[in-house]
Amino acid sequence: MAAANLDSSRPQNTRAIMTFLREHAPFSSMDDTHLAHFAEHATLRFYADGDEVISPDDGVITRFYVVKQGRIRGERHNAKDDRTDTTFEISQGECFPIAALIGERPTRTLHRAAGDTFCLSIEQDAFITLFSASDPFRDFCLRGVSSLLDQVNQRIQSSAMASIGSSNSLDTPLERYALRNPIVCSPDLPIEKAVARMHENSVGSIIVTDDNRHPTGIFTLRDLRTLIAEHKAPLDAPIRQVMTQDPICLPAHADAFEAAMLMAEHHFAHLCVVDDEHCLIGVVSERDLFSLQRVDLVNLARTIGTATHLRTLVSLRADVSRLVDAMLAHGADSGQVVKIITTLNDVTVRRVLELNIKKNDPGIPFTWLTFGSEGRQEQTLLTDQDNGILFETPEGMTEDQVREKLLPFAQTVNQELAECGFTLCKGNIMASNPKLCLSEDEWDDWFIRFIDASTPQNLVYSSIFLDMRAVFGPTKPLEELLDKVLSRIRKNALFQKMLAGNAFQRKPPLTMFRNFRYVTDGNKQALDLKRQGLAPFVESVRVFALANGVSTANTLERMDELAKRGVFDPKDANAWKEGYSLIQAIRMRSHQELLNRGEELTNLIDPNDLNPLDRRILRESFRQAQRLQQKLELTYQL
């Protein structure tokens, strides 16, 4: 009420400026007193189309600007090609030139009005006052687009918190979780005495260490139950006979997310925390990591991985959606959540395969492959099947004879995965397709033809088959295959250029006037966040990764590796990662909202349904995709 009275006492133009500012970040998060300070010190300036607003020749920047109406275009002269490049565009509600003002230096970019433009502007003194007094304003100025990502994640997190409750963040270092002075023993200690030591200390595990305190094994209550039920050893036997050797270890600076993913993937409940010399300093259990009210990652993964019936797997898919809410509430970002979803999908696929092998083992060694978004570990709740088989041909059999055994098995697996929520691929990119159930030599021949003949269909296939991963079975055959594929692509400049040209066609949905360009499937007010938003990042980054021998398939990891190798400027890589993550975050939130309303999942959204912050985030993220494509264009002379 006091804020309303304060606001109503201000002059009309001040109130109007404050009303405008409240619609845009970071002002939407600022106190009214700070907004009033800005409004009372602001002047409104008009710039006609083509007018220079600020220039590198103006010297040290002394004013801060917010676009009230119109657009500002950033221009830099490219001396190499003697041309002027547009490096960015700034639209309504956006601020400039933040970095130059904070650094007390001239701007490096000429800012020019694109069409008739009005800007609110304050002097340096008023800017410094706001910078010192307002935490949201200072945070935004220092971190730019990454603070927008935080605002999106915080809003998603606060929404999820309403039903889940708070706990430690998944970014928390393990040293905060790890139990100090963990219970340890030597390899020769009798099992009975080791169990007594666990009981005395009320712990569920004991770590076996050598003389240097390096972990060599772990023994848990679960191991004890198995020992007794299966009569594996007498209780006076040394614990080294029944311990799990070489326990999983993580350094103290690793975070809870990494620990949770390892536990989920391998179905264990404890891991060791070690220092730089690999000496044991603590133990983390799944109970330490999660205290969720409904379901947790490790427990859900174990439940899926030990399910005895298909109907159990089908019923557990609803828990995955609840887990996504829980992970968001516990601070997981969009990159972490898609990896969580992919991990649980992997566990489900493996269990379906294991259950079918128990019922009808084809008797042929094989590797179950996954392609596309699952191959990149970037799946959301909306997913279909993209899979295949790489098999070894037993002596005395032909490849066609192997397929006769494997294809009926694959057909059953594909159908049961569909029952679990992985819809059948409309393009038949599935292991039950004879063309995708191949020996290692056949896959190798297929990729040779694929790379040598850059047909339009092969370029479409590139977005699927060049992001592949083994989910089940031996991984070495795939590793050897991928080594050959990457080597051929690095040597084939024509194929690289064809890939780049194909990726360049996947345009972000922005018009030259920074309006949204909608999909043309009948819904004129829709943006496809996957095909229009994420795909330009994914496909452009893939080209650079393959051309430079980067073997990982995950888009964010590819960007990190390309920055390490000097292919990407680290600042550009961070901006592109943030843009990609922002789109993914909005996409995931949309999926959760659709699920909560009981509606069918889709990647389409209507921008008119978004608040001003989200619309601005999408524009900025799409602009980053355009910048990435400009690098692709220049690198390959498209």
C-alpha positions as CSV (number, residue, x, y, z in Angstrom):
1,M,0.0,0.0,0.0
2,A,2.9,2.4,0.9
3,A,4.5,1.8,-2.5
4,A,1.2,2.6,-4.3
5,N,0.9,5.9,-2.3
6,L,4.5,6.7,-3.2
7,D,3.9,6.0,-6.8
8,S,0.6,8.0,-7.0
9,S,2.4,11.2,-5.7
10,R,4.8,11.3,-8.5
11,P,4.5,13.4,-11.7
12,Q,2.6,11.8,-14.5
13,N,5.7,11.4,-16.8
14,T,7.6,9.7,-13.9
15,R,4.8,7.3,-13.3
16,A,4.6,6.5,-17.0
17,I,8.3,5.7,-17.2
18,M,8.1,3.5,-14.1
19,T,5.1,1.6,-15.6
20,F,7.2,1.1,-18.8
21,L,10.3,-0.1,-16.9
22,R,8.3,-2.6,-14.8
23,E,7.6,-4.6,-18.0
24,H,11.3,-5.3,-18.7
25,A,14.2,-7.0,-17.0
26,P,16.1,-6.1,-14.9
27,F,13.7,-3.3,-13.9
28,S,10.8,-5.8,-13.3
29,S,12.8,-7.1,-10.3
30,M,13.8,-3.7,-8.8
31,D,12.3,-1.7,-5.9
32,D,9.9,1.2,-6.7
33,T,12.3,3.7,-5.1
34,H,15.1,2.6,-7.5
35,L,12.7,2.8,-10.5
36,A,11.6,6.2,-9.4
37,H,15.3,7.3,-9.2
38,F,15.8,6.2,-12.8
39,A,12.5,7.9,-14.0
40,E,13.3,11.2,-12.2
41,H,16.7,11.4,-13.8
42,A,15.8,10.2,-17.2
43,T,15.5,12.2,-20.4
44,L,13.7,11.0,-23.5
45,R,15.7,11.3,-26.7
46,F,14.6,10.8,-30.3
47,Y,16.8,9.4,-33.1
48,A,15.7,9.3,-36.7
49,D,16.5,6.3,-38.9
50,G,20.2,6.0,-39.5
51,D,21.2,8.5,-36.8
52,E,24.3,7.6,-34.7
53,V,23.4,7.2,-31.0
54,I,26.9,6.5,-29.7
55,S,30.2,5.8,-31.5
56,P,33.7,4.6,-30.6
57,D,34.8,8.1,-31.6
58,D,32.8,9.7,-28.8
59,G,35.3,8.8,-26.1
60,V,34.5,7.4,-22.6
61,I,30.8,6.6,-22.3
62,T,28.9,8.8,-19.8
63,R,25.3,7.8,-20.4
64,F,23.1,4.7,-19.9
65,Y,20.3,4.1,-22.4
66,V,17.1,2.0,-22.5
67,V,15.2,1.6,-25.8
68,K,11.6,2.8,-25.3
69,Q,10.4,2.5,-28.9
70,G,12.2,1.4,-32.1
71,R,15.5,-0.5,-32.5
72,I,19.2,0.1,-32.2
73,R,21.6,-1.7,-34.5
74,G,25.3,-2.4,-33.5
75,E,27.8,-2.0,-36.3
76,R,31.5,-2.9,-36.6
77,H,33.8,-2.3,-39.6
78,N,35.4,-5.5,-40.9
79,A,38.8,-4.2,-42.2
80,K,39.6,-7.6,-43.7
81,D,36.7,-7.5,-46.1
82,D,36.2,-3.7,-46.0
83,R,32.5,-4.1,-45.0
84,T,30.3,-3.1,-42.1
85,D,28.8,-6.0,-40.2
86,T,25.7,-5.8,-38.0
87,T,26.8,-7.5,-34.7
88,F,23.6,-7.1,-32.7
89,E,20.2,-5.4,-32.5
90,I,18.6,-3.9,-29.4
91,S,14.8,-3.6,-29.1
92,Q,12.2,-2.2,-26.7
93,G,13.1,-2.5,-23.1
94,E,16.8,-3.4,-23.7
95,C,19.8,-1.5,-22.3
96,F,23.1,-0.3,-23.7
97,P,26.1,0.1,-23.6
98,I,26.6,-1.7,-20.2
99,A,30.1,-3.1,-20.6
100,A,31.6,0.2,-21.8
101,L,29.9,2.2,-19.1
102,I,31.1,-0.1,-16.3
103,G,34.6,-0.3,-17.8
104,E,34.7,3.5,-18.1
105,R,35.8,3.3,-21.7
106,P,34.6,4.1,-25.2
107,T,32.2,1.7,-26.9
108,R,33.8,-0.7,-29.4
109,T,30.6,-0.7,-31.5
110,L,28.8,2.0,-33.3
111,H,25.1,2.2,-32.2
112,R,22.8,3.4,-34.9
113,A,19.0,3.9,-34.9
114,A,17.2,1.4,-37.1
115,G,14.0,3.3,-37.9
116,D,12.6,6.1,-35.8
117,T,13.7,5.4,-32.2
118,F,13.1,6.8,-28.7
119,C,15.5,6.1,-25.9
120,L,15.4,6.9,-22.2
121,S,18.8,8.0,-21.0
122,I,20.4,8.8,-17.6
123,E,23.7,10.4,-16.7
124,Q,26.6,8.4,-15.3
125,D,26.0,9.7,-11.7
126,A,22.4,8.4,-11.7
127,F,23.6,5.1,-13.2
128,I,26.3,4.7,-10.4
129,T,23.7,5.4,-7.7
130,L,21.4,2.6,-9.2
131,F,24.3,0.3,-9.6
132,S,25.3,0.7,-6.0
133,A,21.8,0.6,-4.5
134,S,19.9,-2.1,-6.5
135,D,21.1,-5.7,-6.3
136,P,19.0,-6.9,-9.3
137,F,20.3,-3.9,-11.4
138,R,23.9,-4.5,-10.5
139,D,23.7,-8.3,-11.1
140,F,22.1,-7.7,-14.5
141,C,24.8,-5.2,-15.5
142,L,27.6,-7.4,-14.5
143,R,26.3,-10.6,-16.0
144,G,24.0,-9.7,-18.8
145,V,22.1,-12.5,-20.5
146,S,23.3,-15.1,-17.9
147,S,21.3,-13.2,-15.3
148,L,18.2,-13.6,-17.5
149,L,18.9,-17.4,-17.4
150,D,18.9,-17.2,-13.6
151,Q,15.6,-15.4,-13.6
152,V,14.0,-18.0,-15.8
153,N,15.4,-20.8,-13.6
154,Q,14.4,-19.1,-10.4
155,R,10.8,-18.7,-11.7
156,I,10.7,-22.4,-12.7
157,Q,12.3,-23.4,-9.4
158,S,9.9,-21.3,-7.3
159,S,6.9,-22.8,-9.1
160,A,8.2,-26.3,-8.5
161,M,9.0,-25.5,-4.8
162,A,5.4,-24.8,-4.1
163,S,4.6,-28.5,-4.3
164,I,8.0,-30.1,-3.5
165,G,9.7,-28.1,-0.8
166,S,13.3,-26.9,-0.6
167,S,16.6,-28.7,0.0
168,N,20.2,-28.3,-0.9
169,S,21.0,-27.3,-4.5
170,L,22.4,-29.9,-6.9
171,D,25.3,-27.5,-7.5
172,T,26.4,-27.9,-3.8
173,P,30.0,-29.3,-3.6
174,L,30.2,-32.8,-2.2
175,E,32.5,-31.7,0.6
176,R,29.4,-30.2,2.2
177,Y,27.6,-33.6,2.1
178,A,30.4,-36.0,2.7
179,L,30.4,-37.7,6.1
180,R,33.7,-36.8,7.8
181,N,35.7,-39.6,9.4
182,P,34.0,-42.4,7.4
183,I,34.0,-45.9,8.8
184,V,36.9,-47.8,7.2
185,C,38.7,-51.1,7.6
186,S,41.6,-53.1,6.1
187,P,41.0,-55.8,3.5
188,D,41.8,-58.6,5.9
189,L,39.2,-57.7,8.5
190,P,36.7,-60.5,8.9
191,I,33.2,-59.8,7.5
192,E,31.6,-60.3,11.0
193,K,33.8,-57.6,12.6
194,A,33.3,-55.2,9.7
195,V,29.5,-55.6,10.0
196,A,29.8,-55.0,13.8
197,R,31.7,-51.8,13.2
198,M,29.0,-50.6,10.8
199,H,26.3,-51.4,13.4
200,E,28.2,-49.6,16.2
201,N,28.4,-46.5,14.1
202,S,24.9,-46.7,12.6
203,V,26.1,-46.5,9.0
204,G,25.1,-48.4,5.8
205,S,28.6,-48.8,4.4
206,I,32.2,-49.4,5.3
207,I,35.1,-48.4,3.0
208,V,38.0,-50.8,2.6
209,T,41.3,-48.8,2.3
210,D,45.0,-49.6,1.8
211,D,47.8,-48.4,3.9
212,N,47.7,-45.0,2.2
213,R,44.0,-44.6,2.8
214,H,43.2,-45.1,-0.8
215,P,39.7,-46.7,-1.3
216,T,40.1,-50.2,-2.7
217,G,36.6,-51.5,-1.9
218,I,33.2,-50.9,-0.3
219,F,30.8,-53.2,1.6
220,T,27.2,-52.1,2.2
221,L,24.1,-53.5,4.0
222,R,22.8,-54.5,0.6
223,D,25.9,-56.6,0.0
224,L,25.3,-58.2,3.4
225,R,21.8,-59.3,2.5
226,T,23.1,-60.8,-0.8
227,L,25.9,-62.5,1.1
228,I,23.5,-64.2,3.6
229,A,20.8,-65.0,1.0
230,E,23.3,-66.6,-1.5
231,H,25.8,-68.1,1.1
232,K,28.7,-66.4,-0.8
233,A,31.2,-66.7,2.1
234,P,31.4,-67.5,5.8
235,L,31.3,-64.5,8.2
236,D,34.9,-65.1,9.3
237,A,36.2,-64.7,5.8
238,P,38.2,-61.5,5.0
239,I,36.0,-58.7,3.7
240,R,38.2,-58.4,0.5
241,Q,36.4,-61.6,-0.7
242,V,33.0,-60.0,-0.8
243,M,33.6,-56.3,-1.1
244,T,32.8,-54.4,-4.3
245,Q,36.2,-53.6,-5.7
246,D,37.3,-50.2,-7.0
247,P,34.4,-48.1,-5.6
248,I,33.3,-45.1,-7.6
249,C,35.1,-42.0,-6.3
250,L,34.6,-38.2,-6.9
251,P,36.8,-35.3,-5.8
252,A,35.5,-33.0,-3.0
253,H,34.9,-30.1,-5.4
254,A,32.5,-32.2,-7.6
255,D,28.9,-31.3,-7.2
256,A,25.8,-33.2,-6.0
257,F,24.5,-33.4,-9.6
258,E,27.5,-35.4,-10.8
259,A,27.2,-37.7,-7.8
260,A,23.4,-38.2,-8.4
261,M,23.9,-39.0,-12.1
262,L,26.6,-41.6,-11.3
263,M,24.3,-43.2,-8.7
264,A,21.4,-43.3,-11.1
265,E,23.3,-44.8,-14.0
266,H,25.1,-47.5,-12.0
267,H,22.3,-48.2,-9.4
268,F,24.5,-47.8,-6.3
269,A,23.7,-45.9,-3.2
270,H,27.1,-44.8,-1.9
271,L,30.2,-43.2,-3.3
272,C,33.6,-42.1,-1.9
273,V,34.8,-38.5,-1.8
274,V,38.6,-38.2,-2.1
275,D,41.2,-35.4,-2.1
276,D,43.7,-34.6,-4.8
277,E,45.9,-37.5,-3.7
278,H,42.9,-39.9,-4.0
279,C,42.8,-40.3,-0.2
280,L,39.4,-41.0,1.3
281,I,37.9,-37.9,3.1
282,G,34.2,-38.9,3.2
283,V,31.3,-40.9,2.0
284,V,28.1,-39.6,0.3
285,S,24.9,-41.7,0.3
286,E,21.8,-41.2,-1.8
287,R,20.0,-40.2,1.4
288,D,22.5,-37.4,1.9
289,L,21.8,-36.1,-1.6
290,F,18.0,-36.1,-1.7
291,S,15.2,-35.8,0.8
292,L,12.4,-35.3,-1.6
293,Q,8.9,-35.8,-0.5
294,R,7.7,-37.9,-3.5
295,V,10.5,-39.5,-5.4
296,D,14.3,-39.2,-5.9
297,L,16.6,-39.8,-8.9
298,V,18.6,-42.6,-7.6
299,N,15.7,-44.5,-6.1
300,L,13.6,-44.1,-9.3
301,A,16.5,-45.2,-11.5
302,R,17.0,-48.3,-9.3
303,T,13.3,-49.1,-9.4
304,I,13.2,-48.8,-13.2
305,G,16.4,-50.8,-13.5
306,T,15.1,-53.7,-11.4
307,A,11.5,-53.8,-12.6
308,T,10.3,-57.3,-13.3
309,H,7.4,-56.5,-15.6
310,L,6.7,-54.2,-18.5
311,R,3.6,-52.8,-16.8
312,T,5.8,-51.6,-13.9
313,L,8.0,-49.7,-16.4
314,V,4.9,-48.2,-18.0
315,S,3.5,-47.0,-14.6
316,L,6.9,-45.5,-13.6
317,R,6.8,-43.0,-16.5
318,A,4.6,-40.7,-14.5
319,D,7.2,-40.5,-11.8
320,V,9.7,-39.1,-14.3
321,S,7.5,-36.0,-14.7
322,R,7.3,-35.6,-11.0
323,L,11.0,-36.0,-10.7
324,V,11.6,-33.2,-13.3
325,D,9.5,-30.9,-11.0
326,A,11.6,-32.1,-8.0
327,M,14.9,-31.5,-9.8
328,L,13.9,-28.0,-10.9
329,A,12.9,-27.3,-7.3
330,H,16.4,-28.4,-6.1
331,G,18.2,-26.1,-8.5
332,A,18.9,-28.2,-11.5
333,D,19.3,-26.1,-14.7
334,S,18.0,-27.1,-18.1
335,G,21.2,-28.8,-19.1
336,Q,21.1,-31.0,-16.0
337,V,17.4,-31.8,-16.3
338,V,17.7,-33.1,-19.9
339,K,20.6,-35.3,-18.8
340,I,18.5,-36.6,-15.9
341,I,15.6,-37.4,-18.3
342,T,18.0,-39.1,-20.7
343,T,19.6,-41.1,-17.9
344,L,16.2,-42.4,-16.8
345,N,15.3,-43.1,-20.5
346,D,18.5,-45.1,-20.8
347,V,17.7,-47.1,-17.7
348,T,14.2,-47.8,-19.1
349,V,15.6,-48.9,-22.5
350,R,18.2,-51.2,-20.9
351,R,15.5,-52.8,-18.7
352,V,13.2,-53.4,-21.6
353,L,16.1,-55.1,-23.4
354,E,17.1,-57.1,-20.4
355,L,13.5,-58.4,-19.8
356,N,13.2,-59.4,-23.4
357,I,16.6,-61.2,-23.4
358,K,15.4,-63.2,-20.4
359,K,12.2,-64.2,-22.3
360,N,13.7,-64.7,-25.7
361,D,17.5,-64.3,-26.0
362,P,18.5,-64.1,-29.7
363,G,21.9,-65.4,-28.8
364,I,23.8,-62.8,-30.8
365,P,26.1,-60.2,-29.2
366,F,24.8,-56.7,-30.1
367,T,25.1,-53.1,-29.1
368,W,21.8,-51.1,-28.9
369,L,22.5,-47.7,-30.5
370,T,20.5,-44.4,-29.9
371,F,20.6,-41.4,-32.2
372,G,19.5,-37.8,-32.3
373,S,18.5,-36.0,-29.1
374,E,18.9,-39.1,-27.0
375,G,22.4,-39.7,-28.5
376,R,23.2,-36.1,-27.5
377,Q,21.7,-36.7,-24.0
378,E,19.3,-33.8,-24.6
379,Q,15.9,-35.5,-24.4
380,T,12.9,-33.9,-22.8
381,L,9.6,-35.5,-21.8
382,L,8.5,-35.2,-25.5
383,T,10.5,-37.9,-27.3
384,D,10.3,-40.6,-29.9
385,Q,12.5,-43.5,-30.8
386,D,15.7,-43.2,-32.8
387,N,17.6,-46.4,-32.4
388,G,19.5,-49.1,-34.2
389,I,21.7,-52.2,-33.6
390,L,25.4,-52.9,-34.2
391,F,26.1,-56.6,-34.0
392,E,28.9,-59.0,-34.2
393,T,28.5,-61.8,-36.8
394,P,29.2,-65.2,-35.2
395,E,31.5,-67.6,-37.0
396,G,29.6,-69.7,-39.4
397,M,26.7,-67.3,-39.9
398,T,26.0,-64.6,-42.5
399,E,24.9,-61.1,-41.7
400,D,21.4,-61.8,-43.1
401,Q,21.1,-64.9,-40.9
402,V,21.9,-62.7,-37.8
403,R,19.3,-60.2,-38.9
404,E,16.7,-63.0,-39.0
405,K,17.3,-63.6,-35.3
406,L,17.6,-60.0,-34.2
407,L,14.8,-58.2,-36.1
408,P,11.9,-60.0,-34.4
409,F,13.5,-59.3,-31.1
410,A,14.0,-55.6,-32.0
411,Q,10.4,-55.4,-33.2
412,T,9.2,-56.5,-29.8
413,V,11.5,-54.0,-28.0
414,N,10.4,-51.1,-30.2
415,Q,6.7,-51.9,-29.4
416,E,7.3,-52.2,-25.7
417,L,9.3,-49.0,-25.6
418,A,6.3,-47.3,-27.3
419,E,4.1,-48.6,-24.4
420,C,6.6,-46.9,-22.0
421,G,6.0,-43.6,-23.7
422,F,8.7,-43.6,-26.4
423,T,6.6,-43.1,-29.5
424,L,7.4,-45.0,-32.6
425,C,9.5,-43.0,-35.1
426,K,7.4,-41.9,-38.1
427,G,10.5,-42.1,-40.3
428,N,11.2,-45.7,-39.2
429,I,14.6,-44.8,-37.6
430,M,14.3,-47.9,-35.4
431,A,16.3,-51.1,-34.7
432,S,13.5,-53.2,-36.3
433,N,14.3,-51.6,-39.6
434,P,16.7,-54.0,-41.5
435,K,18.6,-51.0,-42.8
436,L,19.5,-50.0,-39.2
437,C,20.3,-53.5,-37.9
438,L,23.9,-53.9,-39.2
439,S,27.2,-55.5,-38.5
440,E,30.2,-53.3,-37.8
441,D,31.5,-53.7,-41.4
442,E,28.0,-52.8,-42.8
443,W,27.8,-49.7,-40.6
444,D,31.3,-48.7,-41.7
445,D,30.3,-49.2,-45.4
446,W,27.1,-47.3,-44.8
447,F,29.0,-44.3,-43.4
448,I,31.5,-44.3,-46.2
449,R,28.7,-44.0,-48.8
450,F,26.9,-41.5,-46.5
451,I,30.0,-39.2,-46.4
452,D,31.1,-39.6,-50.0
453,A,27.6,-39.0,-51.4
454,S,26.3,-35.8,-49.9
455,T,22.8,-36.2,-51.2
456,P,19.9,-34.1,-49.7
457,Q,18.7,-37.3,-47.9
458,N,22.1,-38.0,-46.4
459,L,22.3,-34.4,-45.1
460,V,19.0,-34.9,-43.4
461,Y,20.3,-38.2,-42.0
462,S,23.4,-36.3,-40.7
463,S,21.3,-34.6,-38.0
464,I,20.3,-38.1,-36.7
465,F,23.1,-40.5,-37.3
466,L,26.1,-38.3,-36.5
467,D,24.9,-38.0,-32.9
468,M,25.0,-41.6,-31.7
469,R,25.7,-43.4,-28.5
470,A,25.7,-46.9,-27.1
471,V,22.9,-47.6,-24.5
472,F,23.3,-51.3,-24.1
473,G,25.9,-53.9,-24.9
474,P,29.6,-53.6,-25.6
475,T,30.8,-50.0,-26.4
476,K,34.1,-50.8,-28.0
477,P,32.7,-51.7,-31.5
478,L,30.9,-48.3,-31.6
479,E,34.0,-46.4,-30.4
480,E,36.0,-48.0,-33.2
481,L,33.3,-47.1,-35.7
482,L,33.1,-43.5,-34.6
483,D,36.9,-43.1,-34.8
484,K,36.8,-44.1,-38.4
485,V,33.8,-41.8,-39.1
486,L,35.4,-38.8,-37.4
487,S,38.6,-39.3,-39.3
488,R,36.9,-39.4,-42.6
489,I,34.8,-36.3,-41.9
490,R,37.9,-34.3,-40.9
491,K,39.6,-35.2,-44.2
492,N,36.5,-34.4,-46.3
493,A,36.2,-30.7,-46.7
494,L,33.4,-31.0,-49.3
495,F,31.2,-33.0,-46.8
496,Q,31.9,-30.5,-44.1
497,K,30.8,-27.6,-46.4
498,M,27.7,-29.5,-47.3
499,L,26.9,-30.1,-43.7
500,A,27.5,-26.4,-43.0
501,G,25.2,-25.4,-45.8
502,N,22.5,-27.6,-44.5
503,A,22.9,-26.3,-41.0
504,F,22.8,-22.7,-42.3
505,Q,19.3,-23.3,-43.8
506,R,17.9,-23.9,-40.3
507,K,17.2,-20.3,-39.6
508,P,16.3,-18.9,-36.2
509,P,12.8,-17.5,-36.2
510,L,13.6,-13.8,-36.3
511,T,12.8,-11.4,-39.2
512,M,15.2,-8.6,-40.2
513,F,13.1,-6.4,-38.0
514,R,13.5,-8.7,-35.0
515,N,9.9,-9.8,-35.1
516,F,9.2,-13.5,-34.7
517,R,8.9,-15.6,-37.8
518,Y,6.2,-18.2,-37.2
519,V,6.0,-21.8,-38.4
520,T,3.9,-22.3,-41.5
521,D,1.9,-25.4,-40.4
522,G,-1.4,-23.6,-40.1
523,N,-0.7,-22.2,-36.6
524,K,0.4,-18.7,-37.6
525,Q,1.1,-17.6,-34.0
526,A,3.4,-20.5,-33.1
527,L,7.1,-20.9,-32.6
528,D,8.7,-24.4,-32.7
529,L,11.2,-24.2,-29.9
530,K,12.9,-27.4,-31.0
531,R,13.2,-27.0,-34.8
532,Q,13.4,-23.2,-34.9
533,G,15.1,-22.5,-31.6
534,L,17.4,-25.4,-30.6
535,A,18.2,-26.9,-34.0
536,P,20.2,-23.9,-35.3
537,F,22.5,-24.3,-32.3
538,V,22.7,-28.1,-32.4
539,E,23.4,-28.3,-36.2
540,S,25.9,-25.5,-36.4
541,V,27.8,-26.7,-33.4
542,R,27.8,-30.3,-34.8
543,V,29.6,-29.1,-38.0
544,F,32.4,-27.4,-36.0
545,A,32.7,-30.4,-33.7
546,L,32.9,-33.0,-36.4
547,A,35.4,-30.9,-38.4
548,N,37.6,-30.7,-35.4
549,G,37.4,-34.2,-34.2
550,V,35.3,-33.6,-31.1
551,S,33.9,-37.0,-30.2
552,T,31.3,-36.0,-27.6
553,A,27.8,-35.6,-29.0
554,N,26.2,-33.3,-26.3
555,T,25.8,-29.8,-27.7
556,L,26.9,-27.9,-24.5
557,E,29.9,-30.2,-24.1
558,R,30.8,-29.7,-27.7
559,M,30.8,-26.0,-27.2
560,D,33.1,-26.3,-24.2
561,E,35.5,-28.5,-26.1
562,L,35.6,-26.2,-29.1
563,A,36.3,-23.3,-26.8
564,K,39.2,-25.2,-25.2
565,R,40.6,-25.9,-28.6
566,G,40.4,-22.3,-29.7
567,V,37.8,-22.9,-32.4
568,F,35.3,-20.8,-30.4
569,D,36.1,-17.6,-28.5
570,P,35.3,-18.5,-24.8
571,K,33.0,-15.4,-24.5
572,D,31.1,-16.4,-27.6
573,A,30.8,-20.0,-26.5
574,N,29.4,-18.8,-23.1
575,A,26.8,-16.6,-24.9
576,W,25.8,-19.4,-27.2
577,K,25.5,-21.9,-24.3
578,E,23.3,-19.5,-22.4
579,G,21.1,-18.8,-25.4
580,Y,20.7,-22.5,-26.0
581,S,19.9,-23.1,-22.3
582,L,17.4,-20.3,-22.2
583,I,15.4,-21.8,-25.0
584,Q,15.6,-25.2,-23.4
585,A,14.4,-23.9,-20.1
586,I,11.4,-22.2,-21.6
587,R,10.6,-25.4,-23.5
588,M,10.8,-27.6,-20.4
589,R,8.6,-25.2,-18.4
590,S,6.0,-25.3,-21.3
591,H,6.1,-29.1,-21.2
592,Q,5.5,-29.1,-17.4
593,E,2.6,-26.7,-17.7
594,L,1.0,-28.8,-20.4
595,L,1.4,-32.0,-18.3
596,N,-0.2,-30.2,-15.3
597,R,-3.2,-29.3,-17.5
598,G,-3.4,-32.8,-18.9
599,E,-2.7,-31.6,-22.4
600,E,-0.7,-33.3,-25.2
601,L,3.0,-32.3,-25.2
602,T,4.2,-30.1,-28.0
603,N,7.2,-28.0,-28.9
604,L,5.0,-25.2,-30.2
605,I,4.4,-22.1,-28.2
606,D,2.5,-18.8,-28.9
607,P,4.8,-15.9,-28.0
608,N,1.7,-13.8,-27.1
609,D,1.2,-16.2,-24.2
610,L,4.7,-15.3,-22.8
611,N,5.5,-12.5,-20.4
612,P,7.8,-9.6,-21.6
613,L,10.8,-11.2,-20.0
614,D,10.4,-14.5,-21.8
615,R,9.8,-12.8,-25.1
616,R,12.9,-10.8,-24.7
617,I,14.8,-13.9,-23.7
618,L,13.7,-15.7,-26.8
619,R,14.7,-12.8,-29.0
620,E,18.1,-12.6,-27.4
621,S,18.6,-16.4,-27.6
622,F,17.6,-16.5,-31.3
623,R,20.0,-13.6,-32.0
624,Q,22.8,-15.7,-30.4
625,A,21.9,-18.5,-32.8
626,Q,22.1,-16.0,-35.7
627,R,25.6,-15.0,-34.5
628,L,26.7,-18.6,-34.4
629,Q,25.4,-19.1,-37.9
630,Q,27.3,-16.0,-39.0
631,K,30.5,-17.7,-37.8
632,L,29.5,-20.8,-39.8
633,E,28.9,-18.7,-42.9
634,L,32.3,-17.0,-42.7
635,T,34.2,-20.2,-41.9
636,Y,32.8,-22.1,-44.8
637,Q,32.2,-19.2,-47.2
638,L,28.5,-20.0,-47.6
